[in-house]
Amino acid sequence: MHAHKARYTDSEAAAIAVDLTETADAHASIAGRLTALGHGTPARAWHESAARLRRYAAAARQGGEHLTAMVNGQ
């Protein structure tokens, strides 16, 4: 059985980039709050999540072809 590979248009990628950026900002905020409370380990996990989301958002801003390649591990 073959897994379905995602394909994104430029307009879909642009919309996804906005959502990913907003989510990354939320994850970074959570990381900051956890850091302020002295919870370093979970804060790092949220920070890493924000960074990963920002990488996907950057690919999405470059267009559907770039997002498609990143999502499909290419």
LINRALIN-V678269 format. One record per residue. N is the residue number from 0. RES is the residue in three letters. SS is DSSP state (H for helix, E for strand, C for the rest). PHI is phi in whole degrees, 0 to 359 (* if undefined). OMEGA is omega in whole degrees, 0 to 359 (* if undefined). Layout:
BEGIN
N | RES | SS | PHI | OMEGA
N | RES | SS | PHI | OMEGA
END
This chain:
BEGIN
0 | MET | C | * | 180
1 | HIS | C | 257 | 177
2 | ALA | C | 284 | 177
3 | HIS | C | 287 | 178
4 | LYS | C | 266 | 181
5 | ALA | C | 291 | 173
6 | ARG | C | 222 | 183
7 | TYR | C | 238 | 173
8 | THR | C | 277 | 178
9 | ASP | H | 298 | 181
10 | SER | H | 291 | 176
11 | GLU | H | 296 | 181
12 | ALA | H | 298 | 179
13 | ALA | H | 298 | 179
14 | ALA | H | 294 | 180
15 | ILE | H | 295 | 179
16 | ALA | H | 302 | 179
17 | VAL | H | 297 | 181
18 | ASP | H | 297 | 180
19 | LEU | H | 297 | 179
20 | THR | H | 296 | 178
21 | GLU | H | 298 | 179
22 | THR | H | 292 | 177
23 | ALA | H | 299 | 178
24 | ASP | H | 298 | 178
25 | ALA | H | 295 | 180
26 | HIS | H | 295 | 178
27 | ALA | H | 295 | 178
28 | SER | H | 296 | 178
29 | ILE | H | 298 | 178
30 | ALA | H | 301 | 179
31 | GLY | H | 297 | 179
32 | ARG | H | 295 | 180
33 | LEU | H | 295 | 178
34 | THR | H | 299 | 180
35 | ALA | H | 299 | 179
36 | LEU | C | 273 | 178
37 | GLY | C | 85 | 180
38 | HIS | C | 259 | 187
39 | GLY | H | 297 | 184
40 | THR | H | 295 | 178
41 | PRO | H | 294 | 178
42 | ALA | H | 298 | 178
43 | ARG | H | 298 | 180
44 | ALA | H | 297 | 179
45 | TRP | H | 292 | 178
46 | HIS | H | 296 | 178
47 | GLU | H | 297 | 177
48 | SER | H | 298 | 179
49 | ALA | H | 299 | 180
50 | ALA | H | 296 | 179
51 | ARG | H | 297 | 178
52 | LEU | H | 298 | 179
53 | ARG | H | 294 | 177
54 | ARG | H | 295 | 177
55 | TYR | H | 294 | 179
56 | ALA | H | 297 | 179
57 | ALA | H | 297 | 177
58 | ALA | H | 297 | 180
59 | ALA | H | 296 | 179
60 | ARG | H | 294 | 178
61 | GLN | C | 280 | 176
62 | GLY | C | 124 | 184
63 | GLY | H | 300 | 181
64 | GLU | H | 297 | 180
65 | HIS | H | 292 | 178
66 | LEU | H | 297 | 178
67 | THR | H | 304 | 181
68 | ALA | H | 298 | 182
69 | MET | H | 293 | 181
70 | VAL | H | 298 | 182
71 | ASN | C | 270 | 174
72 | GLY | C | 71 | 181
73 | GLN | C | 255 | *
END
